[in-house]
Amino acid sequence: MRILIVEDEQKMAKLLKKGLEEENHSVMLAHDGTEGFDISQTYPFDVVILDVMLPGMTGFEVVRRLRHAENHVPILMLTARDAVSDIVKGLHLGADDYLTKPFAFHELLARLQAVSRR
């Protein structure tokens, strides 16, 4: 699977990238919302893993802009923001799934498989 990770925390981004590559996925990183949006519009991905709190453009804004641009790539929001209102907002804007940190890596893998089937 070709996966874009949009995550501003360097340590988390590197851990995700390493784990996903060990599972034979091809991974690209973006460290802010603007870069993530631009990369996702330039390259084809099977899924985007997207944080909410990002510099430049929030994850919510990235989702909104991707869907407005008719980009239907599956999006899994991965964030520490666990309020029901944030989860509902992300899903209403067009995210396909929402997983809160901390998380189990095997759950992330299962959710990635699920959203990629849509």
Summary of the structure (lengths in Angstrom):
residues: 118
radius of gyration: 12.6
end to end distance: 13.7
largest distance: 34.4
contacts: 373
relative contact order: 0.17
helix: 47%
strand: 19%
